[in-house]
Every structure is written in structure tokens, then in C-alpha cells.
Amino acid sequence: MGSFLEDLALKAITAVAGRSGVNEFLIDKLVDGARNRPHPWSTRYDYICWDGLTDRSYNARLLPANRYPDAEAMRSRRPPENSVAALFAPGPGGQRPCAKSTCLFPAFAQYLTDGFIRTQLSNDDALTNRRRTTSNHEIDLSALYGRTRRQTDVLRLRSETAGHKGRLKTQTVGGEEWPPFLYRDDGSIDPHFLADDGSQILDPPLGLDHATPEGKKSLFAVGGDRANAAPQVTMVNTLFLREHNRLAAMLDAQNPGWDDERVFQIARNILIFMFIKIVVEEYINHINTSAFRFRADPEVAWEADWNRPNWMTAEFSLLYRWHSLVPETLVWGGATLPGAGLLLDNRLVLRDGLATSFAEISANNAMQIGLHNSASFLIRAETKAVEQARVNHIDGYNAYRAAMGLDRAESFRNIVGKSKNAAEDARRKALASELEALYGTPDNVEFYVGLFAEPVGHNGPLPDLILAMVAMDAFSQALTNPLLSRHVYGDPANRELAFTAKGLEAIEATRTLRDILTRNARGLGERFVGMTRRDWRRD
């Protein structure tokens, strides 16, 4: 896919005039890589019916369910889950580093996808209703604002006092602005985040039973149940909280006649567009294997035949399990820390502040996506992903290669690829033998396994099939946001009403997380913050 995208970009530059034309041409070609929404199927039923076409509490499907006709066929094509999980455990040499990415890349990827890829899980039974979702199916910063109006309301300051309108609730720790704590010192939920009947309004942090007592006390009251997952996710959410409040203060000062509600809503509009710009212009361009830089141009989608309402698919939920990017340990403040020990614990971020947290994460190299490269504390998550694919009757790896217009793998060596480096080629050959022993033929390889069996692409951090599917869905989900529509952003009067002149200036001035960080954190200086390693060079 790396060479495919590079070739496609070269073709576009040759055939289309102007940067905007190339941008539109490439996005159209990438989104049209497979059939787009609306999909005929969902995870509610394994056949087409009205409820399956309309009940958005279930995921959509890119391909129909594949139910094997008998138990013997199932056994022959699906090895035991513990054997499949062993494919993700690191080899004798430990994890392999990613040549392109820092740990800010998986941190942002997790924050982004946790907002709309929301398999219905619980702290009691992680396998309950794995066919269902609690997603709003939009890129809407739900990790910050909450999934529901009730959650949003409880996170807001709600003040009509000048200088406080439109803000989200915060506290000051170490001279910096942070979300309020969710739990009191005795371990109980702060009553500000409970309903009158004592029930919880916010979603409980996922995996809370694994948090230490001290870690639990450091967890924040936030919109998403995964926004406290680790310091690197917490810091991204806190950054957007501060930017929301900065925008609210700007709008409040410029529009003294506005009430709290309008200040909040317009600040939210601006921040969602700003977030989408970062998704395209920093995150997607980091994934991008070509030298061409994509732009978040809303006009690309206005007349596109793929401009349809979002509905996240079960396949998209699975292909974004980029656990192998996460290192076993992180170096922070000169100390080597176990990744498992940082989960559900915000004390490190609170201790060092937001600027240092971003700089420390950016100084750590991500690991390489692929089999035999996941940190030990994430092997259980890999097992659950395999289970989820099976519960949802996801079709095989080769079926998705074909659906995306890619060649089907005719051999296991086709899947794992070859390398000019002798040691790396020997590793891939061994992996091919391992896959053959488990699956027998390439057509039996499961979607989730095949995704990560492929080698990463040329000049990029992702394998072919993942990149093809991410490119298709990312643009068609981000650029179809209602705020970016022809009738909002495309209408000059409505654009001004939705974002204001100063808000549009702030959006225009934002292309990276660092742009926002410099506005909202002290002491960053010249320290590096970015998703692409400083030592990476294009081949």
C-alpha cells in the first residue's frame, strides 16, 4: 500500500492541476477503494432486515457475516484462541521499534478512536454484548464532552458571569488547569457527577477494577470511559479541555451579550473542526506514505458520492487495535517505567505538567505494528479482539483484501512478505510457517490476524490492508462532519455564525497538536513534540 499511495500521488500530480485538485483526486480515489455507506448489513443480524439497517446501537458491516455451516468446518478454519493470541507475543529479541513513529502517534490514535469506536463493554463482563456499540458514530470529541447531553451538562461550569461563560469544569493543580477529579479521597464519586437518585451520570472508567487506590484518586471526571486509560491519553484530553476554555474566554470577551449556552456551543464547534484538521493534517499525513500533504478541505466532500451519514463498522473497530505500537516500557524523566504500571493513573502527568508530558511521550519511539510485537500487558487485549471478531462472524483476511481491490494472498509468504535483510527475512519465513501450521491455507487466515501479519508499508507505519481501510474510512468519516457541510461551512454567512471570524482564524492557525500545546501549556520551549520521529527520513 505504501508504494500504491506513492504511485497514486504521482499520478494525481501528473493528471490534476493545483494542490486542491490533487487533494480532492487522492481523497476520492482512497475513499472509493471499496463500497461505501450505507452498508446492507450490521452486527445485529447476520442477514439483511429493517432493524439491521436502522439500529445504530450495533456496528455496521463492510462485508456480510461468515457463519460456517458446521462445527467441523469451524474447527478446521479457526485454531484455538490461545494459539492465535500466541502470535502476538514478542519473540526472543523483544519488541521491534517503528522506524517512523513516536509514542505520540499511538496516543493520539487511541484518543481519536476511543471517541467513536465504542464496543459495548463493562467492568463486570468484557464480553457482554460484543456485537453492540455505544458510539455516536461521529468524530465529535465525545471523550471530552461526553456521549449524551446529560453527560455534557454535568461537565460544564454553567456560569453566566463574565469571564466564566461557556467553560468546562476544571481545577488547578501545580498551577495548571486540569479536569476535576472523579473520586474523593474515600474512593466515592464526587457528588457533583451523580444524579439526584445517586446514580452515575458519567461512564465509569473502563478497567477500574485494575486501578490502584492512589491511581483511582487521580482519575478525572471526563466525557469518555477510556479517557483516563493512561497518561498519554489523559494529556491529549486535557489539552483539548484547555483549548475549549481558551476559546470560550475569547468568545465571551468578544461577545458580551452572548449567554453561557451560546459561548459553549460555538467554542465546541470551533474545537471539533480544529480536531478534524489535526486528524487529517497531522495524523493522516503521518500515516501517509507519499510526499504529498493532505489538507482538511471540507469542499472535497460536498459533491462526492461517498458523502453519507457515518455508521462505524465492526471491521473498523477491529483494524484499529494497534496494540503493538505500545512499548513494554517508557522512559520518562530519565527513569524506565513499565507500561502496565501507568494504566488508570494520572499522577505522572499531574506531577510533571502538560508540556513535559507531551515532550516525554514524543521522545519515546513507538514499536512496529505486527505479529509477535505486542507488549505483554496487552496480550489479553489481543485475545479479546480475536474473540470479538469471532462473535461477530467476521469474514476472512483474503475476503477483505479482495473487497479493498488488493490482490488475494496466494501463499503465506505473500502475507508476511520478504525482506532484503537476511535476519528479517528469516523472521518472516518463520512467521509464514507458524501461520501455515495454524491455518493450513491463506484463505483460512482470520481478518484480525492477517491485518497484523503483513509487513509495514514503504515510508509508513501501517501494513497494506490496514492503511487501505483506514484511508477509506478516515476521510469519509471526518470530512462528512455536519459542521463541515456545504450548508454550514460552505455558506459564508452560516460559517461566520457557526465559528465566528476569530474562531476561523484559530482553526486556520492550527495544524498540529503542538500548535495547541504552545497556546495552553507553559515551559515547552524548543522541546520536540510530534508523531514522526526526528531521525526519520523518507526513502
C-alpha positions in Angstrom: 0.0 0.0 0.0 2.9 2.3 0.6 4.1 2.1 -3.0 0.4 2.2 -4.1 -0.2 5.5 -2.4 3.1 7.0 -3.6 2.2 5.9 -7.2 -1.4 7.3 -6.8 0.0 10.6 -5.6 2.4 10.8 -8.6 -0.5 10.0 -10.9 -2.6 12.7 -9.3 0.2 15.3 -9.5 0.7 14.5 -13.2 -3.0 14.4 -14.1 -4.6 17.1 -12.0 -3.8 20.8 -11.8 -3.3 22.6 -8.5 -2.8 21.4 -4.9 -6.5 21.5 -4.2 -7.2 19.3 -7.2 -4.6 16.8 -6.2 -6.0 16.7 -2.7 -9.5 16.0 -4.0 -8.4 13.5 -6.5 -6.4 11.5 -3.9 -9.2 11.5 -1.3 -11.8 10.4 -3.8 -9.6 7.5 -5.0 -8.8 6.4 -1.5 -12.4 6.6 -0.3 -13.7 4.7 -3.4 -11.3 1.8 -2.6 -14.4 -0.3 -1.6 -18.2 0.0 -1.3 -19.1 2.9 1.0 -22.0 3.6 3.3 -24.8 2.8 3.7 -23.9 -0.9 4.3 -26.5 -3.6 3.8 -25.5 -5.4 7.0 -24.9 -4.8 10.7 -23.9 -6.9 13.7 -27.5 -7.1 15.0 -28.4 -9.8 12.5 -26.4 -12.0 10.1 -28.9 -11.2 7.3 -30.5 -8.0 5.8 -33.6 -6.7 7.6 -35.1 -3.4 8.7 -33.8 -3.4 12.3 -30.3 -4.4 11.0 -30.4 -1.4 8.7 -31.5 1.2 11.3 -30.5 0.1 14.8 -27.3 2.1 15.3 -26.7 0.6 18.7 -25.0 -2.1 16.7 -22.0 -1.7 14.4 -22.4 -1.8 10.6 -20.5 -4.4 8.5 -18.4 -3.8 5.4 -18.9 -7.5 4.4 -21.7 -9.9 5.3 -21.3 -12.3 8.2 -19.5 -15.5 7.5 -21.1 -18.3 9.5 -19.5 -21.7 8.9 -22.1 -24.4 8.1 -21.0 -26.9 10.7 -18.7 -27.3 13.8 -16.1 -29.3 11.9 -15.7 -26.6 9.3 -15.3 -24.1 12.2 -12.7 -26.1 13.9 -10.7 -26.6 10.7 -10.6 -22.9 9.9 -10.4 -21.4 13.4 -7.5 -22.5 15.7 -7.9 -22.2 19.5 -7.9 -18.6 20.7 -4.9 -19.2 23.0 -2.9 -20.4 20.0 -3.9 -17.3 18.0 -3.0 -15.0 20.9 0.5 -16.5 21.0 1.0 -15.0 17.6 1.1 -11.5 19.2 3.6 -12.2 21.9 7.1 -10.8 21.3 9.8 -13.1 20.0 13.1 -13.8 21.8 14.6 -10.5 20.7 11.8 -8.5 22.2 9.7 -5.8 20.5 10.8 -4.3 17.2 10.8 -0.5 17.0 8.8 1.5 14.4 11.1 3.4 12.1 8.7 6.4 11.7 6.6 6.9 14.7 6.9 8.3 18.2 4.6 7.3 21.0 2.5 10.4 20.4 1.2 8.6 17.3 -0.5 5.7 19.2 -1.5 8.1 22.0 -3.5 10.3 19.5 -4.8 7.2 17.7 -6.2 5.8 20.9 -7.8 9.1 21.9 -9.3 9.6 18.4 -10.7 6.1 18.0 -11.9 5.8 21.6 -14.4 8.6 20.8 -16.2 6.7 18.1 -15.1 3.0 18.2 -17.0 2.0 21.3 -17.8 -1.7 21.6 -20.2 -2.1 24.5 -18.0 -3.3 27.3 -18.4 -3.2 31.1 -16.2 -3.5 34.1 -18.1 -6.7 35.1 -18.0 -8.7 31.8 -15.8 -7.6 29.0 -17.5 -10.0 26.6 -21.1 -8.8 27.2 -22.8 -7.6 24.0 -19.6 -7.5 21.9 -21.8 -7.0 18.9 -23.2 -3.7 20.2 -21.8 -0.2 20.4 -22.3 2.9 22.5 -20.9 5.1 19.7 -22.5 8.3 18.4 -20.7 7.3 15.1 -19.2 10.8 14.7 -15.9 12.5 15.3 -17.3 14.7 17.9 -14.8 14.8 20.8 -17.1 12.7 23.0 -14.1 11.8 25.1 -14.1 15.4 26.2 -17.8 16.4 26.0 -19.5 13.1 26.8 -21.8 10.9 24.6 -25.0 12.4 25.8 -26.4 15.8 26.6 -26.8 14.8 30.3 -23.1 13.9 30.5 -22.1 17.2 28.7 -24.2 19.2 31.1 -22.6 17.8 34.2 -19.1 18.5 32.8 -19.9 22.2 32.2 -19.3 25.0 34.6 -22.6 26.7 33.6 -22.0 30.3 34.7 -23.4 33.5 33.4 -20.7 35.5 35.0 -18.5 37.4 32.5 -15.2 35.6 32.0 -16.7 32.2 33.0 -19.3 31.7 30.3 -19.2 28.5 28.2 -16.4 26.8 30.1 -15.9 23.2 31.1 -15.3 22.5 34.8 -11.7 22.5 35.9 -9.4 22.5 38.9 -5.9 23.9 39.4 -3.1 21.6 40.4 0.5 22.7 40.3 -0.5 26.0 38.8 -2.1 24.3 35.8 -5.6 23.6 34.6 -6.9 20.1 34.8 -10.3 18.3 34.7 -11.8 17.8 38.2 -11.2 14.6 40.0 -14.0 12.0 39.7 -13.4 10.3 43.0 -13.0 11.7 46.5 -10.2 10.6 48.9 -12.5 7.9 50.4 -13.0 6.3 46.9 -16.6 7.5 46.5 -17.7 9.5 43.4 -17.8 13.3 43.8 -21.5 14.1 44.2 -21.2 16.8 41.5 -21.2 13.9 39.0 -24.1 12.0 40.4 -27.8 12.3 39.6 -30.3 13.2 42.3 -31.0 9.5 42.8 -27.3 8.7 43.4 -26.8 7.1 40.0 -23.7 7.7 37.9 -24.0 10.2 35.0 -20.6 9.7 33.5 -19.5 6.3 32.2 -17.3 4.6 34.8 -13.6 4.4 33.7 -13.1 1.2 31.8 -11.0 -1.3 33.7 -11.4 0.5 37.0 -11.1 -2.8 39.0 -7.4 -2.8 37.9 -6.6 0.7 39.2 -4.6 1.1 42.5 -6.2 3.1 45.3 -3.8 6.0 44.7 -4.3 5.8 40.9 -8.1 5.8 41.3 -7.9 9.0 43.3 -6.1 10.7 40.4 -8.7 9.9 37.7 -10.5 12.8 36.1 -14.2 13.4 35.5 -14.3 13.4 31.7 -16.6 12.5 28.8 -15.2 9.2 27.9 -14.8 5.9 29.8 -11.4 5.4 28.2 -10.0 9.0 28.6 -8.3 8.0 31.8 -6.7 4.9 30.3 -3.1 6.0 30.5 -1.1 9.3 31.0 -0.6 9.7 27.2 -4.4 9.6 26.6 -5.2 11.9 29.6 -2.8 14.5 28.4 -4.5 14.7 24.9 -7.9 15.1 26.5 -6.6 17.7 28.9 -5.1 19.7 26.0 -8.4 19.9 24.3 -10.2 20.8 27.6 -7.8 23.8 28.0 -8.2 24.8 24.4 -12.0 24.7 24.8 -11.8 27.0 27.8 -9.4 29.3 26.0 -11.8 29.6 23.1 -14.7 30.2 25.4 -12.8 33.0 27.1 -12.1 34.6 23.7 -15.7 34.3 22.6 -17.0 35.6 25.9 -14.8 38.7 25.7 -15.8 39.5 22.1 -19.5 38.9 22.5 -20.6 40.2 26.0 -24.3 39.8 25.0 -24.0 36.0 24.5 -25.2 33.7 27.2 -23.3 30.7 28.6 -25.0 28.3 26.3 -24.1 30.1 23.1 -20.5 30.6 24.2 -20.2 26.9 25.0 -21.7 25.7 21.7 -19.7 27.9 19.4 -16.4 27.0 21.3 -17.4 23.4 20.8 -18.0 24.0 17.1 -14.5 25.5 16.7 -12.8 22.8 18.6 -14.4 19.9 16.7 -13.3 21.5 13.4 -9.8 22.1 14.9 -9.7 18.4 16.0 -10.6 17.2 12.5 -7.9 19.4 11.0 -5.3 17.7 13.2 -6.8 14.3 12.3 -6.2 15.0 8.6 -3.2 17.3 8.6 -1.0 15.8 11.3 -2.3 12.2 12.0 -3.3 11.1 8.5 -0.2 12.8 7.0 1.9 10.8 9.4 0.3 7.6 8.2 0.6 8.8 4.6 3.4 7.1 2.6 3.6 9.7 -0.2 5.3 13.1 -0.1 2.0 14.9 -0.8 0.5 16.5 2.2 -3.3 16.1 2.6 -5.4 19.1 3.6 -8.7 19.1 5.6 -10.7 20.8 2.8 -14.4 20.4 3.5 -15.3 21.1 -0.1 -13.9 17.8 -1.2 -16.9 16.0 0.3 -19.7 18.4 -0.9 -20.4 16.7 -4.2 -18.7 13.3 -3.5 -20.9 10.3 -4.0 -19.4 8.9 -0.7 -20.9 11.8 1.4 -23.2 9.8 3.6 -24.0 9.7 7.4 -21.4 7.9 9.5 -22.0 4.4 10.8 -18.9 2.7 12.2 -18.3 -0.8 11.1 -17.2 -3.9 13.1 -14.2 -4.2 10.8 -13.1 -0.7 11.6 -13.4 -1.4 15.3 -11.0 -4.4 14.9 -8.5 -3.0 12.5 -7.7 -0.1 14.9 -6.4 -2.4 17.6 -2.8 -1.1 17.2 -1.6 -2.6 20.5 1.8 -3.5 19.1 2.7 0.2 18.7 2.8 0.5 22.5 6.2 -0.3 24.1 6.6 -2.6 27.1 8.3 0.3 28.9 8.5 4.1 28.6 11.4 6.3 29.5 10.0 9.3 31.4 12.1 11.8 33.4 15.2 9.7 32.9 13.5 6.6 34.5 12.4 3.5 32.7 8.8 2.8 33.7 6.7 -0.3 33.0 3.8 0.5 30.7 1.4 -1.7 32.7 2.1 0.4 35.8 0.9 3.6 34.1 -2.6 2.4 33.3 -5.5 4.2 35.0 -3.1 6.5 36.9 -2.8 10.3 36.2 -0.2 11.1 38.9 2.7 11.2 36.4 1.0 13.8 34.2 -0.1 15.8 37.3 3.5 15.7 38.7 5.2 16.9 35.5 2.7 19.1 33.8 1.2 19.1 30.3 4.2 20.4 28.3 6.6 17.9 29.8 4.2 15.1 29.3 3.9 15.8 25.6 7.7 16.1 25.3 8.3 12.9 27.2 5.9 10.9 25.1 7.3 12.3 21.9 10.8 11.3 23.0 9.8 7.6 23.1 9.8 5.6 19.9 6.7 3.6 19.1 7.0 -0.1 18.4 6.3 -1.6 15.0 2.8 -2.8 14.1 2.8 -6.5 13.5 2.6 -10.0 15.0 5.0 -11.0 17.7 5.4 -7.4 18.8 2.7 -6.6 21.4 3.7 -5.7 25.0 3.0 -8.5 27.5 0.3 -6.5 29.3 -1.7 -6.2 26.1 -1.8 -9.8 25.1 -5.1 -10.2 26.9 -6.5 -7.4 24.7 -5.3 -9.2 21.6 -7.2 -12.3 22.8 -10.3 -10.3 23.3 -10.0 -8.8 19.8 -9.9 -12.3 18.3 -12.9 -13.3 20.4 -14.8 -10.2 19.2 -14.1 -11.0 15.5 -15.4 -14.5 16.0 -18.5 -13.4 18.0 -19.3 -11.0 15.1 -18.7 -13.7 12.4 -16.1 -11.5 10.6 -15.1 -12.9 7.2 -11.5 -14.0 6.5 -8.5 -11.9 5.7 -8.5 -12.6 1.9 -12.1 -11.6 1.6 -11.2 -8.1 2.8 -8.1 -8.0 0.6 -10.4 -8.6 -2.4 -13.1 -6.1 -1.1 -10.4 -3.4 -1.0 -9.2 -4.1 -4.5 -6.0 -5.7 -3.3 -4.6 -9.0 -4.6 -5.6 -12.0 -2.6 -2.7 -13.7 -0.8 -1.9 -17.0 -2.6 0.6 -18.2 -0.1 1.7 -17.4 3.5 4.8 -15.8 2.1 2.5 -13.4 0.2 1.0 -12.4 3.5 4.2 -11.8 5.5 6.3 -10.5 2.6 10.0 -10.8 2.0 13.0 -8.6 3.1 16.4 -7.9 1.7 17.7 -8.1 5.3 18.6 -11.7 6.0 17.7 -11.7 9.6 14.4 -10.0 9.0 13.6 -12.3 6.1 14.3 -15.4 8.3 11.8 -13.9 10.9 9.1 -13.5 8.2 9.7 -17.0 6.8 9.3 -18.5 10.3 6.1 -16.5 10.8 4.8 -17.9 7.5 5.4 -21.4 8.7 3.7 -20.6 12.0 0.6 -19.3 10.2 0.5 -22.3 7.9 0.7 -24.7 10.9 -2.4 -22.9 12.4 -4.5 -22.2 9.3 -3.5 -24.6 6.6 -4.3 -22.3 3.7 -4.2 -18.5 3.3 -8.0 -18.4 2.8 -8.4 -19.7 6.3 -6.5 -16.8 7.9 -8.7 -14.7 10.1 -9.2 -11.0 9.3 -7.6 -9.8 12.6 -4.6 -12.0 12.3 -4.0 -11.2 8.6 -4.1 -7.5 9.3 -1.1 -7.7 11.5 0.8 -10.5 9.7 1.5 -8.1 6.8 4.7 -6.1 6.9 4.5 -2.3 7.3 4.5 -0.3 4.1 7.3 1.6 2.5 7.7 5.1 4.2 4.8 4.4 6.6 3.9 2.8 9.9 1.0 0.7 8.7 0.6 -2.6 6.7 -1.2 -2.6 3.3 -4.7 -3.7 4.3 -4.9 -1.6 7.4 -3.7 1.5 5.5 -6.2 1.0 2.7 -9.1 0.6 5.1 -8.1 3.5 7.4 -7.7 5.8 4.4 -11.1 4.9 3.1 -12.9 5.4 6.4 -10.9 8.3 7.9 -11.6 10.7 5.1 -15.3 9.6 4.6 -15.9 10.0 8.3 -14.0 13.2 9.1 -14.9 15.3 6.0 -18.7 14.4 6.2 -19.0 16.0 9.7 -22.1 18.2 9.7 -20.1 21.3 10.8 -18.1 21.0 7.5 -21.1 20.6 5.2 -21.9 22.9 2.3 -24.8 24.4 4.2 -22.7 25.3 7.3 -19.1 25.8 6.4 -19.8 26.3 2.7 -22.2 29.2 3.3 -20.2 32.3 4.2 -23.0 33.7 6.5 -23.5 30.4 8.3 -19.8 29.8 8.5 -19.4 33.1 10.4 -22.4 32.2 12.7 -21.1 28.7 13.4 -17.4 29.6 14.1 -17.0 33.5 14.2 -14.2 35.3 12.4 -11.8 34.8 15.3 -12.7 31.2 15.6 -11.9 30.7 11.9 -8.6 32.4 12.4 -7.8 29.9 15.3 -8.8 27.0 13.1 -6.6 28.3 10.2 -3.7 28.7 12.7 -3.9 25.0 13.8 -2.4 22.0 12.0 -0.7 20.1 14.8 -1.1 19.2 18.5 2.0 21.3 19.1 0.2 24.4 17.8 -2.5 23.9 20.5 0.0 23.0 23.2 2.0 26.2 22.8 -1.2 28.2 23.5 -2.1 26.2 26.6 1.0 25.0 28.4 3.9 26.8 30.0 7.5 25.9 29.7 7.5 23.9 26.4 10.3 26.0 24.8 12.0 24.3 21.9 11.3 20.8 23.1 10.2 18.4 20.4 6.5 17.4 20.2 5.4 15.3 17.2 4.2 11.9 15.9 7.1 11.5 13.4 10.5 10.6 14.8 13.1 13.3 14.4 15.5 10.8 12.9 13.1 9.5 10.3 14.0 10.1 6.6 11.9 9.3 3.5 13.5 6.5 1.4 
